[in-house]
Amino acid sequence: MNQLGANTGIVVRRIRPADYASYGPAFADLTTRALEPNPHMSPAAVTASRVIVPEDVIVILTAWLSEALGSERLAGIWALRRQRDWRTGFAAALTAPILPLYEVSSLPVIDADHGQDATQAMLRHLLAAGDLPRTLVLPVLPLEGQTFLALDEACRATGSRLRICERWQRPVMRPQPGDDSERYLRRTLGQSYKKRMQQFRAIARHGEVGFQRLRGEAARVALPDFLALEAAGWKGRAGTAIARLPQASAYFDSLVTLSAAADSLQIDTLLLDGRPLAMGLLVESASTRHFLKIAYDEAQARHSPGRALTIAMLQADFAGTPPDLFDSGAGDGVDAGTYVWGERRAMGNAIIRLGDTSPSLPEAAARLRQGLRIARARLRR
């Protein structure tokens, strides 16, 4: 189905998930000129999600800019899924990302030169589609940045309602000009800088400390080590480690394989006497890197291995070219102070009612979820 944006030259089409697998080069080109990259909208992420999510519930919108001589250029991508369960108040909705696991982003990827036009064209396409729900559930939506502003304006232009049901702050890293690792850590850790760095350096008293950064195929080969480290801890005992969950294991195997082929996969490892103390699994897109998952040796908890790994990662970033944005992936229940990344990004659980400003069942479900989370937090005190 095609939908032409009003007087913009933007055409929106839906494509099959199986066809999207071949969009790697086009997606990579789009991310270099996007308002904001989002690795969770990539062909690798969408293709991997099909291990768990039925293909017939996945909806992929592509926005195309008409150019000279009948050629077109990709101007936007938004991968969503049809959903109707307790998260949506048992009402039909479209959700993004396709797999709301590991705190990934709900944002579409939009050409910076055509941000307003492409975003509005996508919402108008959804409004005109008779076979799609008119409610969007976006549980991990950044509430700042040019893509959010374009989405907010597109809602206003289409008479839609954007409601933020929950808010939290996510740790991120946005380096400033002239930053190196010491300057950055001194600024972000503040009064705790001396204590944290003493803890970090004290690890060397117990053996030889090393750091390893693997990318692409080398990172894929290291995945079993990451899974084994995670499974050796409490998640393994509780049965929630990736290696203990067949569907999750299949999904990560696919995601890692496809991301490695696209050179968007990275595994960082902090070593003590050659053994992994902590490992981080990351994916990236253009200038944005996302910390997807961490595993660490619980027997070495006295070294605060998770924090130590993040310090080593940050030092490695500044030894080369750091990303423009490093997303910690921390959820709303995580204490932001446990991370060394010093900046904060406003995040929210958002719901959009397309062409309608009245309350909806998904909003009621979100309010109930928020109330239950607050009550649970109070009981734990």
Buried (B, 14 or more C-beta within 10 A) or exposed (E): EEBBBEEBBBBBBBBEBEEBBEBBEBBBBBBEBBBBBBBBBBBBBBBBBBBBBEEEBBBBBBBBBBEEEEEBBBBBBBBBBBBBEEBBBEBBBBBBBBBBBBBBBBBBBBBBEBBBBBBBBBBBBBBEBEEBBBBBBBBBBBBEBBBBBBBBBBBEBBEBBBBBBBEBEBBBBBBEEEBEBEEBBEEBBEEEBEEBBEBBEEBEEEEEBBBBBBBBEBBBEBBEBBBBBBBBBEBBEEEEBBBBBEEBBBBBBBBBBBBBBBEBBBBBBBBBEEEBBBBBBBBBBBBBBBBBBBBBBBEBEEBBBBBBBBBBBBBBBBEEEBBBBBBBBBEBEBEBEEBBBBBBBBBBBBBBBBBBEEEBBBBEBBBEBBEEEEEEEEEEE
